[in-house]
Amino acid sequence: MATMQFTRNLLQQCSSQSRARPVFYSTATAGNNKLRQIIQHQLEDIREAGTYKSERIITTPQATAIGVAGSSGKILNFCANNYLGLSANNEVINYGKKALDEYGAGLSSVRFICGTQDIHKQLENKLSQFHQREDTILYASCFDANAGIFEAVLTPEDAVFSDELNHASIIDGIRLCKAKKARYLHRNMADLEEKLRTTDARIKMIVTDGVFSMDGNVAPLPEIFELADRYGAVTFVDDCHATGFFGRTGRGTEEFYGMLGRCDIINSTLGKALGGAAGGYTTGPRELIDLLRQKSRPYLFSNSLPPPVVASASKVIDMLMESSELTAKVQSNTRRFREAMTSAGFTISGMDHPISPVMLGDARLASTFADEMLKRGIYVIGFSYPVVPKGKARIRVQLSAAHSEEEIDRAVAAFIEVGKQLGVVS
């Protein structure tokens, strides 16, 4: 009886406290203070190195002309992954709104429990058709797709060979698996072959970005495929910066080389050209996709993609299947910008890709250059270490199908004006 009375008293006390003013606990503990001091020193070092990254605040939808907090009027945006200019496309938006009404805001579940709707399967089928593959699996992001594949497929009996400049998500994903790991020199086929020659692994997987996001250069897929055939290897391409706009009909790096369908596994994103919202996927052999549905941890333990995101991407795929007009436009815009900037004396990295890095070298110069461009109504960002190697700081310009020729010319004129002011060009 005493125990029961104690329990009643405790419940009454808790109920009374829950209706009272919330209690806020001080975080000024010894451990918390020490953590703050350590982090503060790290932040000071970053600022001292000139590599601190401030986030500008956009006050409008993502488009070629945007509102930026602290700036008056619209600013021309030349640094988004919005390659096809569809992030604020009315058809895409309305398709997403319709899905919001019909399917809800989200699933509150993972796919294998109660998180698979018919629109998820429809999008996976469309992506398979677009890439001419057997099956596709959706993820919350391509970062998750890259995190989820290597651990699920590769064992200690296997080996993975990764380009040294592959995206961070590939690097992290490979770290999670137990296969033997080898990095080959960037786009260096002799180094890759030497590493392939010296392994007797069960599965040999060659892993590369299709297009390298910081430099805009393209993986030498014909040579990679030749080595894969010679040494019995599987090929994997992350095509995030190619899907939808690179190659004659936007099928990506394979199509750029006229080798559509040749790669064994492709990972890519919905968050760039294909609507720009979120989401990623793996497309390839049916058996592989089935295995990933059983074992891939980011897939098994992440909520399903929200219906509006699925619908938006599905609409973009429909548009690409019907016409290559936007793909052709971003490619012509890319040529216009690269030719004008090169003629003006700038060094532009990459290989005729919408990623057009303006090489500057110095981190502070890149940051100052970007600030001066913003004053002239052009939104670009300086990239420096650790995003790119030390001494390789740059302004990474990204062209879109939505840019007009006049907007491109205006950006080039601003680059020339700032370049002369800062002594980059004469």
Solvent accessible surface area in square Angstrom, and as a share of the most:
residue,aa,sasa,rsa
1,M,178,0.80
2,A,85,0.66
3,T,102,0.59
4,M,103,0.46
5,Q,88,0.39
6,F,134,0.56
7,T,63,0.37
8,R,108,0.39
9,N,72,0.37
10,L,83,0.41
11,L,116,0.58
12,Q,122,0.54
13,Q,101,0.45
14,C,66,0.40
15,S,48,0.31
16,S,59,0.38
17,Q,110,0.49
18,S,91,0.58
19,R,184,0.67
20,A,60,0.46
21,R,211,0.77
22,P,93,0.59
23,V,109,0.63
24,F,176,0.73
25,Y,183,0.70
26,S,88,0.57
27,T,80,0.46
28,A,73,0.57
29,T,77,0.45
30,A,89,0.69
31,G,52,0.50
32,N,43,0.22
33,N,60,0.31
34,K,130,0.55
35,L,100,0.50
36,R,142,0.52
37,Q,112,0.50
38,I,82,0.41
39,I,78,0.39
40,Q,81,0.36
41,H,116,0.52
42,Q,101,0.45
43,L,57,0.28
44,E,82,0.37
45,D,97,0.50
46,I,69,0.35
47,R,113,0.41
48,E,130,0.58
49,A,61,0.47
50,G,17,0.16
51,T,16,0.09
52,Y,97,0.37
53,K,124,0.53
54,S,88,0.57
55,E,161,0.72
56,R,58,0.21
57,I,114,0.58
58,I,60,0.31
59,T,90,0.52
60,T,44,0.25
61,P,94,0.59
62,Q,65,0.29
63,A,34,0.26
64,T,20,0.12
65,A,36,0.28
66,I,0,0.00
67,G,9,0.08
68,V,5,0.03
69,A,53,0.41
70,G,93,0.89
71,S,38,0.25
72,S,110,0.71
73,G,59,0.57
74,K,123,0.52
75,I,7,0.04
76,L,8,0.04
77,N,7,0.04
78,F,1,0.00
79,C,26,0.16
80,A,20,0.16
81,N,46,0.24
82,N,11,0.06
83,Y,0,0.00
84,L,2,0.01
85,G,18,0.17
86,L,4,0.02
87,S,32,0.20
88,A,33,0.25
89,N,39,0.20
90,N,112,0.57
91,E,96,0.43
92,V,4,0.02
93,I,62,0.32
94,N,88,0.45
95,Y,82,0.31
96,G,6,0.06
97,K,120,0.51
98,K,118,0.50
99,A,6,0.05
100,L,84,0.42
101,D,122,0.63
102,E,108,0.48
103,Y,63,0.24
104,G,28,0.27
105,A,78,0.60
106,G,41,0.40
107,L,31,0.15
108,S,104,0.67
109,S,11,0.07
110,V,19,0.11
111,R,16,0.06
112,F,130,0.54
113,I,119,0.61
114,C,94,0.56
115,G,0,0.00
116,T,63,0.36
117,Q,37,0.16
118,D,76,0.40
119,I,19,0.10
120,H,1,0.00
121,K,81,0.35
122,Q,88,0.39
123,L,0,0.00
124,E,1,0.01
125,N,93,0.48
126,K,49,0.21
127,L,0,0.00
128,S,9,0.06
129,Q,116,0.52
130,F,0,0.00
131,H,1,0.00
132,Q,110,0.49
133,R,32,0.12
134,E,96,0.43
135,D,32,0.16
136,T,0,0.00
137,I,0,0.00
138,L,5,0.03
139,Y,6,0.02
140,A,40,0.31
141,S,38,0.24
142,C,11,0.07
143,F,95,0.40
144,D,36,0.19
145,A,0,0.00
146,N,0,0.00
147,A,16,0.12
148,G,2,0.02
149,I,0,0.00
150,F,0,0.00
151,E,72,0.32
152,A,8,0.06
153,V,26,0.15
154,L,6,0.03
155,T,45,0.26
156,P,82,0.52
157,E,106,0.47
158,D,0,0.00
159,A,4,0.03
160,V,1,0.01
161,F,5,0.02
162,S,7,0.05
163,D,2,0.01
164,E,61,0.28
165,L,77,0.38
166,N,7,0.03
167,H,76,0.34
168,A,56,0.43
169,S,3,0.02
170,I,0,0.00
171,I,58,0.29
172,D,50,0.26
173,G,0,0.00
174,I,12,0.06
175,R,166,0.61
176,L,99,0.49
177,C,5,0.03
178,K,154,0.65
179,A,4,0.03
180,K,115,0.49
181,K,99,0.42
182,A,28,0.22
183,R,165,0.60
184,Y,2,0.01
185,L,95,0.47
186,H,44,0.20
187,R,80,0.29
188,N,52,0.26
189,M,34,0.15
190,A,79,0.61
191,D,29,0.15
192,L,0,0.00
193,E,33,0.15
194,E,85,0.38
195,K,57,0.24
196,L,1,0.01
197,R,130,0.48
198,T,101,0.59
199,T,30,0.17
200,D,138,0.71
201,A,9,0.07
202,R,135,0.49
203,I,45,0.23
204,K,31,0.13
205,M,2,0.01
206,I,1,0.00
207,V,0,0.00
208,T,2,0.01
209,D,6,0.03
210,G,0,0.00
211,V,3,0.02
212,F,5,0.02
213,S,15,0.10
214,M,38,0.17
215,D,29,0.15
216,G,0,0.00
217,N,24,0.12
218,V,0,0.00
219,A,0,0.00
220,P,14,0.09
221,L,0,0.00
222,P,46,0.29
223,E,80,0.36
224,I,2,0.01
225,F,4,0.02
226,E,96,0.43
227,L,9,0.04
228,A,3,0.02
229,D,100,0.52
230,R,127,0.46
231,Y,46,0.17
232,G,60,0.57
233,A,13,0.10
234,V,45,0.26
235,T,1,0.00
236,F,1,0.00
237,V,3,0.02
238,D,8,0.04
239,D,1,0.01
240,C,15,0.09
241,H,16,0.07
242,A,0,0.00
243,T,2,0.01
244,G,0,0.00
245,F,1,0.00
246,F,8,0.03
247,G,6,0.05
248,R,188,0.69
249,T,20,0.11
250,G,0,0.00
251,R,33,0.12
252,G,0,0.00
253,T,0,0.00
254,E,3,0.01
255,E,26,0.12
256,F,80,0.33
257,Y,62,0.24
258,G,68,0.65
259,M,56,0.25
260,L,60,0.30
261,G,38,0.36
262,R,71,0.26
263,C,3,0.02
264,D,50,0.26
265,I,8,0.04
266,I,1,0.00
267,N,0,0.00
268,S,0,0.00
269,T,10,0.06
270,L,2,0.01
271,G,26,0.25
272,K,38,0.16
273,A,4,0.03
274,L,2,0.01
275,G,8,0.08
276,G,30,0.28
277,A,61,0.48
278,A,42,0.32
279,G,2,0.02
280,G,0,0.00
281,Y,0,0.00
282,T,0,0.00
283,T,0,0.00
284,G,2,0.02
285,P,52,0.33
286,R,134,0.49
287,E,130,0.58
288,L,20,0.10
289,I,0,0.00
290,D,77,0.40
291,L,67,0.33
292,L,0,0.00
293,R,40,0.15
294,Q,117,0.52
295,K,105,0.44
296,S,1,0.00
297,R,144,0.52
298,P,25,0.16
299,Y,14,0.05
300,L,29,0.14
301,F,143,0.60
302,S,31,0.20
303,N,91,0.47
304,S,10,0.06
305,L,11,0.06
306,P,52,0.32
307,P,0,0.00
308,P,30,0.19
309,V,25,0.14
310,V,1,0.00
311,A,5,0.04
312,S,15,0.10
313,A,2,0.01
314,S,9,0.06
315,K,42,0.18
316,V,0,0.00
317,I,1,0.00
318,D,38,0.20
319,M,35,0.16
320,L,6,0.03
321,M,71,0.32
322,E,143,0.64
323,S,54,0.35
324,S,38,0.25
325,E,131,0.59
326,L,55,0.27
327,T,0,0.00
328,A,57,0.44
329,K,75,0.32
330,V,0,0.00
331,Q,48,0.21
332,S,44,0.28
333,N,3,0.01
334,T,1,0.01
335,R,125,0.46
336,R,90,0.33
337,F,0,0.00
338,R,22,0.08
339,E,113,0.51
340,A,35,0.27
341,M,0,0.00
342,T,84,0.49
343,S,101,0.65
344,A,28,0.22
345,G,54,0.52
346,F,10,0.04
347,T,90,0.52
348,I,27,0.13
349,S,27,0.17
350,G,27,0.26
351,M,64,0.29
352,D,104,0.54
353,H,0,0.00
354,P,3,0.02
355,I,0,0.00
356,S,0,0.00
357,P,0,0.00
358,V,0,0.00
359,M,45,0.20
360,L,25,0.12
361,G,26,0.25
362,D,76,0.40
363,A,23,0.18
364,R,135,0.49
365,L,43,0.21
366,A,1,0.00
367,S,53,0.34
368,T,60,0.35
369,F,0,0.00
370,A,3,0.02
371,D,69,0.36
372,E,23,0.10
373,M,0,0.00
374,L,33,0.17
375,K,150,0.63
376,R,66,0.24
377,G,8,0.08
378,I,0,0.00
379,Y,18,0.07
380,V,0,0.00
381,I,55,0.28
382,G,22,0.21
383,F,33,0.14
384,S,17,0.11
385,Y,104,0.39
386,P,91,0.57
387,V,62,0.36
388,V,4,0.02
389,P,76,0.48
390,K,151,0.64
391,G,58,0.56
392,K,106,0.45
393,A,3,0.02
394,R,4,0.02
395,I,0,0.00
396,R,21,0.08
397,V,0,0.00
398,Q,2,0.01
399,L,1,0.00
400,S,8,0.05
401,A,7,0.05
402,A,52,0.40
403,H,3,0.01
404,S,42,0.27
405,E,87,0.39
406,E,127,0.57
407,E,38,0.17
408,I,0,0.00
409,D,60,0.31
410,R,114,0.42
411,A,0,0.00
412,V,11,0.06
413,A,58,0.45
414,A,8,0.06
415,F,0,0.00
416,I,51,0.26
417,E,93,0.42
418,V,0,0.00
419,G,0,0.00
420,K,115,0.49
421,Q,100,0.44
422,L,52,0.26
423,G,64,0.62
424,V,47,0.27
425,V,16,0.09
426,S,135,0.87
